[in-house]
Amino acid sequence: MMTVHAVNMYLVANLLLLLAAVGVACLRGVGGRSITAIAYRRQLQIAYVLTIAAVMLPSLSLLSQREDWLPKNAQIWSGASMGDATHSSRDTHRIGFSVASSEVSAPLYAVRAVTTGLFVAGAAAFLIVIFAEAMRIRRIIVDAQTIATRRRVRVLSSQAVRVPFSLWIPGVHFIVLPADLIVSPADIRMAIRHEAQHHRQLDTRVIYAYQLLRLLFFWNPAVHWLNRSIAELQEFSCDEALIGTRKVSPQAYCRCLLQVAESAVSQRVTSICVSMLGSAAGSVLRRRVEALLTRGVASNRRWPAAALGAVVLATMAGTAMAFSSTIQDRRISPEQAQRMLAVARRGSDFPFVANEPVVAQLNRLLGTPDGRAFVRASLRRMQEHEALITAAIAHYGLPEELMAVPAIESGYRNLPPSDDARRGAGLWMFIEPTARRFGLVIDGNIDERLNVALETDAAMRMIGGLYEHFDDWGLALLAYNTGERMVDEAMRATGSRNPWRAVEQGFENDPDYLARVMAMALIMKNPALIE
Amino acid sequence: MVRKSRVARIAQPIEKPLTATELEMMNVIWRIGPCSVLQVVEQLRPERELAYTSVSTIVRILEQKGYVISSKEGRGHLYDAAVSKEDYQRSTLKRMVTSVFDDTPALLVRRLLDTESLSSDDLAEIRALLRKKGK
């Protein structure tokens, strides 16, 4: 179940990242025009918020959905699930379907394995690329000479670079300058201011988060685009902040940018450091110079940017909700249950029910790999006893839907008695006193509950008697599990002949028993669903 | 960190080749011996107008690369070459032979004779050197 959730979260996150990228594109489109200018700082903030939302929203929406739809874990609470675990877990009355999960169909596994393999291979390749770049940058830093150290900032000079860049590792802020730049103090000051501003804006830290995103979503072009957009916005925002301080004249600043651009003949762009030219080609540089020289003081008002951001966020939240279960286990909706009900009722006057508890049990039995395996195994084992039981049912004139009872009681396993006397034995899980009441012999040598024919005969007499007493199949089945006396008591206490009311009021031995038998009966009438 | 590793860097300074500007500074230091930053600045003028801070930075880089050692002198520092010009020439030539002349020194000499307009004095000196080396 966890993997399905993880895959869903991943798929939704991909979709949301695409939306975030679109949102950032709109933001830049609107905010870049001089009439509706939005400060780059704001644009950058909103871009961050959208990215965080894209990553966080899927988990939130899935968490809420999980509570609504799924029991904490799929467990069946009666003897039915004793299975192979009978002896190891006899202390607890609650036994999960754990052994059955390996029976999920093979093709699904194959697809899953291939997909996982591709994903891991791609991510690993991307990781290697990043690692190689990190090593290259490490080499540059080791070979560089220190020009100045101010608290945690180290300014380095390197012959290996043509463009200034900055890099943060925990505890140290590096600013690396090309060695050639040193002969021009004005440019050096400018470059240091620029890179220091990147450190101040935390760009050099944020970049790690975006590299992680690129790694996790390496195949999603929107993520790479978003990453590049963020890098550009960081540059614009940095330029804007420097010009805003009025210590730097736009003209001198542009000259410095051009100077750096000229000397950067072909320096490769690196991914974990923020370089002065940003990550892209000449067009961005041109736009930066244009923005520096022609853009007036951009509006620093919050609302236009915030409004735009909110619209995108709302769209993302909606998408997250809508697509949160792109991949589902085969969940049974109430409508589907109604269709099953209609099929079951055809040619049968057994009072089938598909109320909420039954739908919940249908989901446990059909919606989880464990449940499906359990149902399949039960039905397979049923074939062995089918002739005998159908004959007994016909002999006593009872409905064939009672075939569902041993499936739930024992999974059609002829279970030996356990140390816990309350648990019963055989296909029908008779407990000792009941077995004796219906004439089965149990002593040191023999336990007739394990004689399928004898126990089945006893069960027919018992169920027939209960139906005669209650004149309602729901009540009779409930009584088979909880005992006649408790059902009588329930009818008196609730003043109703509704077995579901009795269960609701706590007159039960196992709150899911009746619903589970009903669900099993419905599944037996709709065998295609388990194929 | 830089100070501690200075000794190691001096041991193999040639690992880090000089930039053109750094070589300019080194030539001054080799020529005039131990000197202050200001003296270097003055020596470079008038054909090269470099700011005091630039020169100071470059000299400190040279120190980190192991080409220069500094000593406290009054309120300032005096810088002296840690690598002789001959050593630098030698290592530069070695690097050049390896990288440009396919590890074949003869090729270097041939190119030198091909292209350089050598005076008869130069040629005589070269001949004399070869004779000396051949003995």
Interface residues (C-beta under 8 A of the other chain):
Chain A: D143 Q145 T146 I147 S157 Q159 A179 D180 I182 V183 S184 P185
Chain B: V2 K16 P17 T19 T21 E22 L50 A51 T53 S54 T57 I58 R60 I61 Q64 K65
